[in-house]
Amino acid sequence: MGEILRLLLVVLGCLSLMSCQASESDRDVLRVGLAQMPITMDPRFATDAASVRVQDFVHRGLLQLDDQFQVQGDLAERWENPEPLLWRFHLKSGVSFSDGSRLTAADVVATLNAVLDPKLTSPLKASFAAIDSLSAEGDAVVVIRLKKQDASLLTRLNLGILPQALANAPHQARTTVGCGAYKLQVWTESQLILQRVNPQASVNSIRFSGVKDPVTRILKLTRGELDFVQNDLPPHLLPYIKEQKELTVQTSPSTTFSYIGLNMQDEKLKDIRIRRALALALDRPKLVRALFADLPVLAETVLTTTHWASTKLSVTAFDKVQAEKLLDEAGYKRGEDGVRFTINYRTSTDPTRLRLATAIAAMWEDVGVNVSIESLEWGGFYARIKRGDFQVFSLAWVGITDPDIYRWILHSEMWPPKGANRGRYENPEVDQWLDLAAAADTQVERKQIYARVQQRMHDDMVYIPLWFDPVIAVSGPRITGFKPMPDGNLRGLMDVQLQK
């Protein structure tokens, strides 16, 4: 395998000798390779990881989360909660958008009102459903009144703020104005270029290029066409990467939760015995060793074990015998050809995701479940998943910081397109717990409630949990000083040193 990979890399390298050096025009440009390009630069519509990560450079919210996921001020210098249902935010002075206009409370109010406007159909609307009204007190104070208490409100107020005129406009996917460190300069099908507007950012310009194939991304790094890539790299490439003296590899644990999504309304998958059998048929440690160089950490739920709201859950262990027994009990005995039934497994065309889907399919076929793998280009795949059009799929939740993610993915009010309960799970008791958690007064109380939610989610096998993906960051020789973050954000690129 190693020799074949080495030969492939050598051949591909030889085919591209004309591209061995960075062009003179790139001397001040930090060049970042992405497996998937962003879908939108409009913060009111960003839900995919690429869009969220690139928008970090262009937009700022009232608040932000630090490395420990604690709330800190961003556009707001301070805030107060004088009544249970009243919040008042005082804006920092002297903040401007990239077009030169000054940030005011009216911009904040307009952005949040737009998300709440049913005519705009923002996918984030449900996250702010507790808001009753928004108003501006002069230019510097934003007032938020709630219909009900919302313990997670502050963590959601990292939403990027738009100028009032843009906030009142329809979805602007490829044009935007923010008050972040960079502005959007160019966006084509293959690249997106940001230009520095805040002199405190160390890098003058950042170019994000879409390079789907991981081998090609690494080749572009070794040839000097890219300066940085992160994640979406199959671990079997790591030995080769580490041999390249000009490249720096950094790995660390992450909060990215990989899982298999299941359609709870499907004729077969609505049976808990089928869902549990599919989970028990997976030898997750074997998948981690074979596909990911033992880097991921096995997971049982969305939150990492170090999160304050996490709870200890039993391990979903590989048990082929029990899986077969459950399938028999569900009425799906093997036919003469050994097949019980067929399910459709949707995934993207990303090579790593395809390898994972193929390996999972082989394990399911070993217990008599035939699998039809359907791989789609990212945009089409993600659109289908968002609207709940699937039987089975695999994806990852990226950058989870607040336990209210459970409301977003489990509450019966969050069926698509309103939220991300894409499997259409429905449990009135869980709905009640999630409502209580949202209104809880203390972190201790929230933790107790979320413990029940996580246990029930685990018992009902709403997702088949896989693992927490590692952060794998690879830097070329031109940059120094990058520190990978657990949630996979790329904000540290604003502070790297770029050798020209």
C-alpha positions, 0 to 999 in steps of 0.5 A: 500500500505504501509503495503504491501510494509513493509511486502515485505521488511521484507520478502526479508530482512529475506531471506538475513540475511546472507548478513547483514554485509559488508565483510572485503574485502569491508572496503576500497570500496565505493559500488554504486548501479546502475539501469543500468550498463554502456554500454561503457567506451569509451568516443567516444561512450558514450551517455547513462547516466550510461556510462557518469556518470561512465566515469567521474571518469576515463576520463578528457577533455580539459574543464569541466563545473562547478556547474553553467554550466560555462566553466572551464579548466580541462586538458587545463590551458588556451585557446585563440580565436585569430581569429573567426575560430581558437582556441588554447588550452595550456595543463597543465603540468605533467598530466599522464594517468593511465598507466603512460604515459604522456598526450600530445597534440597528444593524444587530437588531436588523440581523436578528430580526431577519433570522426570525422572519419566516419569509426569509426561511433562515435555517437558524430561525428555530435557534432564536425562537425564544426571542420575543422582540428586539430593539435599539436604545440609541446607537450603542445598546441592543435590547432583547426580550424573551418569550421564555428563558433560554439558557443557551441564548448567549452561545448563539449570539456569535451570529455574524452581524450584517449592515442593516441594508443587507440584513433586510435583503434576501439571501446573499450567498456570494456577496457580503459585508461584515465587520471582521478582520477580512472582507470578501474580495473574489469568489469563483467556483474554485477559489475565494479570496479575502482581503485584510481590513484590520491591520492587527491581522498578520496576513494580508490576504487569504485564498481558499481553494477547493481541492476535493482529492486529499492526495492532490491537496498534499501534492499542492502543499509539497509543491508550494501551491498551498500553504495549509490544509486541515482535516479531510485527510485520510490518515494513511497519508500521514506517513508520507506527509511526515517524511516531507521535511518541509511540512509540519503536521499537528494532530490533536483531539477534537469536538467533531462527532462522526455518526450515522444518521437514521430515518426514524420514519422509514418502514424498517428503521423505525424498528429499534431492533433494526437500528440497534442491530446495525449499530452492533454489527459495526466493529468501530475499533477495527474501522478506526485502526484500518481507516484512520490510523487509530487517531479518532476517539470512540464516541457514544454521544455528541458531547466529548467526555470533557464537556461540562454537560456530558454524561457517562454512557455504556459502550456500543460494543461490536456483537455480530451474534446479537445483531443477527438475533435482533434482525431475526426477531424483527422479522427479517430472516436471511433469504436463500441468497443470504440477504435480509433486506436492502438499505440505501446509504447516502454519502458524499464523493469525498474519498475518505467518506466513500471508504468509510461507507464501503467499510460500513456496508461490508460489515452490514452485509456480513449480517445479511443487510445489503447496502446500496451506496449512493455518493453525491457531490457535496451540495446535492448530498447535503441538500438531501440530508438537510431536508430528511431525504435519506434512509441512512447517511454518515456525517459529522457535527462540527464545533459543538460547544453548547448542549442545546445541540440536543434540542436542535437534533432531537426535539420534535419541533426541529424536523426539517426544514425548521431544525436539524432533527433530520431523522424525524425522531419524536419522543414527547418526554424528551421534548419536555426535558429539552424544554426544561433544560432551555429554561433551567436557572443553573448549570447543575440543573441543566447537566442533570436534565441533559444526562437524561436526554443523552441516555434516552438518545443512546437507548433509542439509537437515534444516531449510530455513534462513531467517534470524535475525529482528530484535528489534523493540520498540515502547514507548508514551510511559509507559515509558522505559529498555527495552533489547531483548535478542538472545534476545528476553527481556522481563526488562528490563521489570522495570526500566523507568520507568513514567510514571503 
